[in-house]
Amino acid sequence: QRDAVWEVPYGALVGRDVDNLYVVGRCASATGYAWQVSRLIQAVVVTGQAGAAAAALCIRKGTTAHGIDVRDVQARLEGLGFELHL
């Protein structure tokens, strides 16, 4: 599917059974078309940067990956120039 628009939800980057584990880039789990596009260099870079920004924000706020408000993560990413909703 050429020129498709896709988004990766925050929950897809957070380890399910291990707190404070971000699973990004080619390590993230996906199926179907999402599996294909999530392994492209652009997706790997963006999810890696998003995971790092979220982890830094968790440290700054004294919370965990599961405890942080996703709106805070989105605001931080938008402040870094990310377009979250295409």
Beta strands, then each sheet from edge to edge (+ up, - down):
end
